Amino acid sequence: MNPDAPLSPHPPRHLADVRRRILTTAQLRAHGVSTAEANERCRSGGAWQRILPGVFLLHPGPPTGEERLHAVLTYASRATGPARPMPWVPAQPTPQAPHRPVYAEAAITGLAALALHGFTEAPPLLSLERIDVLVPKPRRLRSTGCARVLRTAGLPSGQLVDGVPVAPVPRALADAVAALDDGEAVRRLLTEAVACGHCEPGPVVRELERARLLGRTHVVEAVDSLVAEGRAIAEERLYRMVWEHGLPDPLWNVDLRLPGGPPLGGLDAYWPEQAVAVELDMRAGRPRYEEYAAYARKREHLERLGITVVLVTPGLLRSAPQQQAAVLRTALMAAGDREPAAYVVVRPR
């Protein structure tokens, strides 16, 4: 038998290029290659190699990063029963997107997923010793070789990036942070997530809390940096929204108080003539009841004094600035129809 002979009798030409090079034992049998023949081709000096249990790489050289990714997904997708495909959607859909392989109940996560999402702080795929892959809890699958299996109660809705199903950024970050002890590396990853627009702080903190990582000191310190970065970006978006949509200039970052009375709290923007205020809702993760109550008491107190409070989230400033500007403009225009607000002292914050 010639180990360099092509597959027969049905060469898998219908598969994408990388998929032609990554095949399972069952797929090889479907193309007329027995298990014994496959093992023979994987002998020392042979034309193939077994990259993971039951998964073959059909060339003898080192695997590329793409081949490792697809090998891990192929290994993780080898179900014991009927496969149930997941509804992966392209990260950037195109009208004539080529056919992409859909893997059953598996998704890349951790540092490999962050690299696919475009994180500059994530190591290159080829430098990763192991690639993290999510599978449902009932799956009987063990970590081995370059595949580290992470079980989850339910696969998160994900995206296809270059044909590879990946976990959303917040989940991928949590899985990456769980394996990192370097506080500076964690801080850089979390900061890049917000600074480069991959996601908002809230979903990241929720995932870190779900993974029970907020008890680690270096993670808590990194989250503080994340929230600070998120506030700075949200403030910049708020400035841009006011300027680009022609709203009157407010007083920025002020504290209010009644004359001779206690402070009423800080505001991100305030229009004293219209008695309209904007406050950024920076509550990350799942705010506790006390936080909700504090926000509600502050808003109710200001509105009893005749001050309209518009609460804006960072996500809405990013995804719907025009809508938020319209809400704010309506509040400013309605000022003439309201009773005059109580006199308050305005001080820089």
N, C-alpha and C positions, 0 to 999 in steps of 0.2 A: 504494500500500500504506500502511495506517495503522500506524505503528510502535507505537502504544499498543494495538493489537488483541490480544486474548488468544491464547494458544497454541491451535493447532488442528491436527488434528481431535481430539486426545486430550489434554486438559489434565491435567497431572500432579497431580490432586487427592489421589491416594493417598500422596503424599510428605508428610513432616513440613513444617511451615511454612518453616523455614529452607532445607530442601532444595528447596522450590518456587522459591526465589529464587536458588539456586546450581545451575546445570546445565551439563553438558559439551556439546560440539558433537554428539556421538553421541546424547545424550539429547534434545537439541533436534530432531534429525532424526527420532527415534522419535516425536516429537509433531508432526511435520509442518512443522517450521521448517528451511528449507535454510540452508546455510552463508552464502550470499549475503544471505539475509534477516536472519540473525543479525548479520552485519557491518553491514548497513544500519541496524539498530536501535542499533548501538553508535557511530554517527557522533556528532560534536559536537552536543550538544543533544538526542540521542536518548533513548529510554526505558530502554535497557540500557547496560551497560558490560562490557568484557572485563577481569576482575579478575586473571586469570592465563592463560597460554597454554592455549587450548582450554577455558577455564572462564569462564562468563558469570554476571554478577550482574544479575538481572532488575528492577532499578530504577536510577535515575540518581544517587541520593544517596550520601553516604559510607557505606561498609560498616560494619556493627556488628562488635563483637569476635567474636560468634558466627558471623557471616557470613564473616569472615576465616578463622576456624578451619576451618570446613567447606569453604571454598574451597581452603585449603592441603591438606586431607585429600583432597578431590576430585581436585586436581591430582596429588598423590602416589599416588593409587590408580588412575590411568589406566594399566592394565597393557597391555603389548604382546601378551600371551597370555592364556589363561584365568586369571581371578583366583582366588586361594585364600584364602577368608576366614579371619581369625584368630579364635581363641576368646576374644574379649573378654568379661569378666564385669562386671556392675555393681559399683561401689565399695560401694554400699549397696543390695543387692537388696531389692525389695519384692514382696509376693505378686501384685500386679497392675500390674507395671511396664509402661509403654507401649512400643510397638514403637520401637526405636531403629535408626538406620542402622548397618550394619556395614561398615567400610571394609576393602578388601583390602590387607594387607601395608603398613600405614602406622600411625604413632602419633605424637602430639604429644609433644615432649620439651622440655628446657631450661626457660627462664623461663616460657614459656606453660604448660607442664605444671605447674610449681610453683604458678602462679596458680590453675589449675584444682583442684589439690590443697588449696588454701586457705591458702597461705603469705602472710602479711601483708607479708613483706619482698620478695616478688616484685612487679614493676611491674604496673599494670593492663594488660590485654590490648591496649587501644586505644593505649597508649603505646609498645608494642613495634614497632620498625621492621620486624623480621622475626620470623617464627614458625618455630621449629625443628621438623622432622618427620623421623622415622626411617623409612628404607626399606631393604630387603635390598640387599646389595652388587651383585648382578647387574643391578639396575634401571638403565636408561639414563635418568637424570633429572637435570636441572641446577637449581641454585638460581636463582631469578628472582623479581622483584617482592617480595612479602611472604613468600615461601616460601624458607627455607634448608634444603636437603636434606642430611641426615646419613646416610651409609651405614653399615650394621652387618652383621656376619656372620650374626647371627640376631636377629630381633625379640624383645625380652624379653616375658615374660607381663605383660599390662597390665590396666588397668581401664577401664570406661566411666564417665566423669564427665559427667553431663548429656548423654549421648549421644555424647560425644567420647572416642575411644580415646587414653589417655595412658600414657606410660611410668611404671614404678614410681618412687617418690620417689628412691631411691639413683641410678638411671640418669639421671633428669631433673636431679638435682643435679650429677652429673659433667658432663653436657653443658652445663649453665648455667655451671659454674665454668670450663670450658675456654674460654669466650668472655669471661671477666671478668678484668680486670687490677686491679680495686679490691679490695685485701686486706680492707678493712673490710666491704665488701658480701659477699664470700665468707664471712667469719667469721659475719656475721649470718644468712646463709642456712643454713649448716651447724648453727649453734647452734639456730635455730628448728626444724630438722628433728628434733632430739632433744628439746628442751625442750617442744615441743608434741605429742610422741608420734607424729610421722609415721613414724619408723623408729629403729633402734638405730645406734650408731656403726659397728659392724663392717661391715654391708653398704655403708655410704657409703664407708668407707676402701677396701674391695675395689674398688668402681667407680672411685674416684679412681686407684687403683693400675693398674687395667686400662687406664684412659685415659692413663696415664703422666703424671699431673699432680703426683705427689708430689715431683718434682724442682724445683717452683716454690716459692720461699721463702715467698711470701704464702699459698700453699695449705698448706704444712707448718705454719705458725703457726696457721692457721685450724683445722687438724685437731687441734692440741694443745688449742685451746679446746673443740672438739667432744668430745674424749675426756674432758676435765675436766668438762664439762657432763654427759656421759653417766654418769660416776662419781657425781657429786652426786645425780643423779636415781635411780640404782640404789641408792645408800645410803639415800635417803629411802624407796624402795619396800621395802627390807629392814627398816627400822625399822617401817614400817606393817604389814608382814606379821607380824612378831613380836608387835606389839601387838594387831592385829585378830584373830589366831588364838590368842590366849591363851597364848603360849609364855613361859616364864620369862625374866626380863630377863638378858641376857648382859653381859659387859664389852665395850664398843665400842672398836674401833680400838686394838688393843694389839699390842705386840711380845712375843715369847716368847724366852727364852734359858735354857740350863742353868746352874745355879749355878756361877759361875766359868768358864763356857764361852762359846763363840761364840754369836751370835744365831741363832735358829731361823727368824726371818722375821716379817713382820707379818700380822695377821689382822683381818678386818672385824668379827667377833663371836667371843666365846669364853665358854663355860660351864665354869669351872674345876672345879666339883664333878663334872660328868659327863665332863670332858675331851673336849668336842665343840667344833669350830671351824667357822666359815663364812668362806669366801673368795670374793669376787666375781671372776668371770673376766672381766676387762676387756680381754682380748687382742683388739685391733681388727684387722680385715682378715684376712690369712692369716699367722698367726704363723710365724716361722722355727723351724727345728729347735731352736736354742738356747733359745728361749722355752718350747717344749714340754718340753725337757729340764729347764729350771730349775723349772718347775711340778712335774714328776714327782719330781725329787730332793727338793724341799721337802715334798711330800705323803708320800713314802715315809719320810723321816726322822721326821716327826711321828707317823706311824702306827706306826713301830717303837718309839716312846716311849709308845704306847698312846693317842694322841690321834686321834680320828676327825675327818677333814676332809671337809666337805660343800662341794663346788664349785658355785656358783650363777651363772648367766648373767643379765645384765640383761633379756634377752628373756623368759626363763622367769618372772622376777619380775613382769613386766608381764602376760604371757598366762596364766600358771598359778600364781598365788601360793598357792592352796589346796593344790595338789599339792606345791609346795616346802615349805610348812609341814608337810605330812604326812611328808615325807621327814625333815625336821629333828626332828619330834616322835618319830619312830621311833628315830632315832639317840640322842636324849636318854634315851628309855625303855630302850634296850638297854645303857645304861652300867652298870647293876647286874650284868649278866651277863658283863662283861669283867674282865680282870685290872686292878688299879689302875694308873693311868698314872704314869710317872716324874714326879718333882717338877720343876716348871719355874717360873722367875721371870716374872711378868707385869708389864709396864711400859706406861704410856700411849704411844701412837705419836704 
